[in-house]
Amino acid sequence: MTIEEIKKQYPYLYETHMHTSEGSKCGQREAKDMVRAYKEAGYAGVFVTDHNWGGNTAADKSLPWEEWIDRFFTGYFNAKAEGDKLNFPVFLGYEATHGKGHDFLITGFTIEWMKKHPELKNATIPEQLELIHSVGGLVIQAHPYRKASYIDEVLTFEKYVDGIEMFNASHRGTYEDGSSEEEWNVKAIKLARDNNLPGTAGSDQHTTDLFGGGIAFKTPLKDEKDYIQRIKNDEDRVLTDGVHWYDKFGNLIV
């Protein structure tokens, strides 16, 4: 099967891991610019997953909880507004960080629900993920085997999550010890397979120079709940790291 044939069979490609400068300190472009770039690149939609209070958030952590929530989701609000102008779907999410670099992609909540649960801020990993699951949310462990200066140790949380980010498209270089960053994706595939967990793919995008990662479906997503159901049910999809395409089990197609 060629890439052209894959895109014809699975024409709806979604970015599941994207940051904005409004929500993430490390974000390099504003939400509206990110949305435009994805629209122009032929994507069918994006999930905004800015860094939360445990990570590199752009929102002042000293703000009262509800004010912090409004400030934190500025990136999502701006992305959604731009997406509505362009008839381009923008979905709500965030990236939760615990300790040093233990990250989770979360969707399926509402902002009003978060405002009513300030206990999220000081919750342990099991406690926070249980709260998300209590409202039918989805939790994906992001880049579980990444090595970086901000990560103190590699830990996996397969007992608490709904899936594993098999492919992080930003893993394209060489780590400081000479190992290939792509090996981190290979290990993530094995983690998902060994624990019978669905796999996802995203770019961890911080700029408009797109890596091209994501998940493609045969039919468009209706909303966040639709996405959650498809992943939890391990429904048909293909994954891409921006270079190659894989089936839902992480097997190379082309």
N, C-alpha and C positions, 0 to 999 in steps of 0.2 A: 504494500500500500504506500502511495506517495503522500507527501505533505499536503498536496493539493486535494487528494482524495479524502484525507482525514478532515481537512477544513470543510469540505463539502458535506461530509457525513455528520460532522460535529461543528456546526457553524457559529455556535454561541460561546465565545471565550470570555471568561471572567477573571479579573484580578482579585485574589483573595487576601492580599497582604500589601497594603499601601499606606504610606505616611504623608502627612502634610506639614508645612512649616508652621501652620497655626496651632497644631496639636502636638507636634513632636519637635523637640529642640534640634534634633538631627535632620529634620525635614528641610530640604533645600529649595523647594518651590511651593507656592501657594496652592490651595486646593483647586481653585478654578483652572490654574495652568495644568495641574495633574489630570483633571477631568478632560480638558481639551486634548491633551496628548493621547490619552487612551481612546477617546472618540476617533481621533484622526488615525490611530493605529489599527482600527477595526475591531476593537473589543466590544463586547455586548454589555458590559457593566463593570463596576468596581466596588469593592468593600473598603471602606475607610477604617484602618486599624491603627490609630495613633497610640503612642506609648502612654500608659496610664500612670497613676501616682507612684507606682513602684519602679517605674523606669524613667526614661529620658523625656519626660513630659514638658511641654512648653507652658503649661498652666501653673501659676503660682500655688505651690502646695500648702501655703499658709492660709489660703482663702477658706471661708466656711464651706462646708461640704456642698451645699446646693449651688453656691456661686462658683465653686471649682468645677462642678459638673457642666454648668453653662459655658464656662470659659474653655474647658477641655474639649467640648464637642464643637467648637467654632469651626474647626477644619471640616467636620462632617456637614455642618449647616451650610458652609460656603460651597462645599462640593455638591451637596444636594441641590442648592439653588442653581448652580451652573448646569448641573445635569438636567434639571427640569427645563431649562432654557433650550438645551440641545436635544431633548427627548432621549436622554442617556441615563439608564438606571444607576443609582448610587445607593449602596446598602450600608447599614449601620453595624459597626463593630468596634473593638479596641484590642490592643495587645497588652495583656496583663503580665507584669514582671514581678517575680518573687526572688528574694535573695540577690545573687549576682548573676543575672542572665538566664534565669529559668522563665521562659516566655510561653504564653498561651494566646492563641487567636480566639476571640470570643464574639459570638453573635447570638441573636435571639432574645434579647432583652429590650426594654424600652428605657428611654432617658428618665421618664417620670418614675419608673420602678426603681432605677438606680438612686434617685434623689431620696427615696423612702428607705434606703438600706445603706446608711453610712458605715455600718459594721463591715462592709466590703473592704474598706480601707485597711483595716488591721487584721483581716481574716488570714488564716493560714491557707496554704494551697488547697487542702481538702475542703476547708470551710468555704472558701470563695467559689470553688467549682461546684460544690453542693448547692450553693445559693443560685448559681447560674442554671444548674440543672433543674432546680425547683420551679423555674418558669419556662422550662422546655428549651433552654439555650443549648448551644453547641460549643464544645471546647476542643480545640486542636492544639497539640503541643507543637510549637514552632521550632524549626531548626534544632532538634534535640541534641545533635552531636557537634554543633559549632564550637570552635575554639576562638577565643578573643580575650583581650586584656581585661574586659569588663565581666568575664565569666570566670568564677572561681573554680568550679568543677562541673563536669558533665553529669547531669542527673536526668533520668527518664521517669515519666509519671503515667505509664501505661494503665495503671489501675484506676486512674481518675479521669482520663480523657476519653473523648468520643472518636478521636482519630489522630493521625500523625501527618505533619507536613513532610511528605516524602521528598519533594523537590522544592528547594529554595533557589530561585534563579540567580541570586546574587553570589552563589557559591561557584565562582568561575576562576578564581586565582589560585595562588599557591600560598600555603600557610608559612609562617616564619621558620618552621622546622623543615621546610622543603616538601611537605606532604601536600597532596592535591585537595583543595576544598571540596571537590566533587565527591570525595570519599565520605564526606559527612552525609550527603544525600543517599549514598549506597547503604550506609549504616541505618539511616532513617527508614529506608524501604524494608530492611530486614526486621527492624523493630515493629513496624506495622504488621508485617506478615506473621511474625512469631506470636503476636498477640491478637491476631484476627481483627485488626482495626482498619477502618477505611483510611485511604491515603488521599492527601490533597496536594496542591502545588500553588505556589505564589512567588512573587518577585522580591518581596521585602523592599519595595521601591521607595526611594527618597527623592528622586529627581525625575525630570521629564525625558531623560535619556533611558528609554525603557529597555528592560532586560528581556521582556517578552514571555514571562512565565504565567501560568494560570491553569484553570480547569475549563474544559470545553464540553458542552452538552449538545444533544440533538435538538432540544427545545429550549426556549428562553425561560429564565427564572421569573417567577411571579413576584416573589418577595423573599425576605430572610427565612421565613418558615418553610418555604418551598425548598430552599437550599439545604436547610437543616434536615428535612425529611429525605432528600436525595442522598445526602452523605451518610446519615445514620442507617438508611436502608441499603447503603453501598450500591446505589443504582448506576446504570451505565454512564460512562464519562471517559474522557481521555485527559491526560496530564502533560504539561510541557514545561521544560526548564528554559525555554526560549531558543533552544538549539535543536533538541530532539523531542520526539513525541512518544508517550508511553501509554499502555493500557492502565486500567484502574489498579492493577496489582503491582505496577512499577516495571513491567516488562517492556523492553524497547520495541517500538513499532517501526520507527524510521528516524 
